[in-house]
Amino acid sequence: MSFETTDEEIERLEAERHSYSETFKNTDPTDTVTRAHLQQEMNRRTHRIQELQQHQPLGFFARWGLRAAALASLAAAWEAGPWWAKAGCVLLAALLAFYSLS
């Protein structure tokens, strides 16, 4: 089983959409069933491409910013007085570190 990266999947979907578009152009206008099917397939690929583009991973500076915030939160946990403040800072640091990896 092979896995595609997001960019590879977008590229494949754009090629498929283009293929359906060319077939749509060459289909007789009176053949409404085939044209509707082709239009539906183009719309599905367009929707998936838009979905993938919205879920791009964080950029370089965003990831390092989250990592710096996680380290700052750990430093705050070291300095915090009550145990619940320490626990809150550690949980915040873990959450920030988790999001910096995605």
N, C-alpha and C positions, 0 to 999 in steps of 0.2 A: 504494500500500500504506500503510495507516494503522497506526500503532503506538499501543498503549494503555499508559498508566501502570499501575503496580501497583494503585493504588486503583481505577482504571477497570476493570481486568480483574476484580478482586475483586467489584466492584459488578455487573458483567455476569454473572459466575458465580453470584452469589447470586440474581439475578433468574431465571436459567435453572433453578437448583435449586428455587426456589419454584414455577416453572411446572411442573416435573416432579412436584413434591410435590402440587400441586393436581390434576394429571391422575391421579396415583396414588390420591388420595382418591376420585376419581370413577370409578375403574375397578372393574369387577365383581370381587369377591374370588375367583371361580372361574376368572378369566382369569389363570392363574399365569405364563404366558409374558410377557404384556405387563407385569404387575406386576414380574416379575424384571428385565425390561429397564429399566423406569423406575427401579427401585431401584439398579441398576448405574449408570445415568447420574447419579443423585443422589449416589451414593458417589464417582464420579469427580470431580464438581465440588467436593464437600466436601474431598476429598484435595488437589485443586489449590489451593483457597482456603487450606488449612492450610499447604501448601508455600509459597505466596506470603507469608503472614503471618510465616513463620519467617525470610524473607530480606529483611526491611525494612532499608533503608540505615542507616548510623550516624547518630546524633543530632548536633546542633550541637556540644555540648561534647566529644563523643568525637572528632569530626573536628579541632577546634581543639587538643585535647590531643595528638593524633598529630602535628599540624603543629608544635606547640611541642617535642615530643620529637625531631622531625626536625631542627629548628634547634639544639637542644641537642647532638645528635649531630654536627652539622657543626662546632659550636664545639669539641667535644671532639676532632674530627679536626684542627682548627687547632693545638690544644695538644699533641696526641700526639707522642711522640718517634719511634718506629720507623715505617717505611713501611707495615708490615703492620697496625699499629694505625690509622694514618690511613685505609688502604683499608677496613678493617673498619667504621670509623665512617661513612665515606662510603656504603658499601653499606647499612648500617643506616638511615641518613638517607633514602636512596632508597626503601627498603622501606617505611618509615613514611610517607613522602610519598605513595607509591603507594596505600597503604591508606587514607589520609585522603581520597583522591579518590573512593573507591568508596562 
